[in-house]
């Protein structure tokens, strides 16, 4: 009986770890896509800044500090 309980708890532990890894990967994917959308939605503004000679830090500023 104790062996079955130990095996069950071990299986649940491994399953929980796998679910945690999958959710962490999904969260990373959501963050990555959100950043891509922010850049894509401001592409005209970024192109204009580059055209007038803005530095990389100046171009990144409005994107990261806007929220």
C-alpha positions as CSV (number, residue, x, y, z in Angstrom):
1,X,0.0,0.0,0.0
2,X,2.8,2.4,0.9
3,X,4.6,1.5,-2.3
4,X,1.6,2.3,-4.4
5,X,1.1,5.7,-2.6
6,X,4.8,6.5,-3.1
7,X,4.6,5.7,-6.8
8,X,1.4,7.8,-7.2
9,X,2.9,10.8,-5.5
10,X,6.0,10.4,-7.7
11,X,3.9,10.3,-10.8
12,X,2.0,13.4,-9.7
13,X,5.2,15.2,-9.0
14,X,6.6,14.5,-12.5
15,X,3.3,15.4,-14.1
16,X,3.2,18.7,-12.2
17,X,6.8,19.5,-13.3
18,X,5.9,18.9,-16.9
19,X,2.8,21.1,-16.7
20,X,5.0,23.8,-15.1
21,X,7.5,23.6,-18.0
22,X,4.8,23.7,-20.6
23,X,3.1,26.8,-19.0
24,X,6.5,28.6,-18.7
25,X,7.1,28.0,-22.4
26,X,3.6,29.3,-23.3
27,X,4.2,32.4,-21.1
28,X,7.4,33.1,-22.9
29,X,5.7,32.7,-26.3
30,X,3.0,35.1,-25.3
31,X,5.6,37.7,-24.1
32,X,7.6,37.3,-27.3
33,X,4.5,37.7,-29.5
34,X,3.4,40.8,-27.5
35,X,6.7,42.5,-28.1
36,X,6.5,41.6,-31.8
37,X,3.0,43.1,-32.0
38,X,4.1,46.3,-30.3
39,X,7.0,46.7,-32.8
40,X,4.8,45.8,-35.8
41,X,2.1,48.3,-34.8
42,X,4.6,51.1,-34.5
43,X,6.6,50.2,-37.7
44,X,5.7,53.5,-39.4
45,X,6.9,55.5,-36.4
46,X,10.1,53.5,-36.2
47,X,10.7,54.0,-39.9
48,X,10.2,57.7,-39.6
49,X,12.6,57.9,-36.6
50,X,15.3,55.9,-38.5
51,X,14.8,58.2,-41.5
52,X,15.6,61.3,-39.5
53,X,18.7,59.6,-37.9
54,X,17.5,58.6,-34.5
55,X,19.8,56.3,-32.5
56,X,18.8,52.8,-31.5
57,X,18.2,53.8,-27.9
58,X,16.0,56.7,-28.9
59,X,14.0,54.4,-31.2
60,X,13.6,51.7,-28.5
61,X,12.6,54.2,-25.8
62,X,9.0,54.9,-26.9
63,X,8.3,51.2,-27.4
64,X,9.5,50.0,-24.0
65,X,8.3,53.0,-22.0
66,X,4.9,53.6,-23.6
67,X,3.1,51.0,-21.5
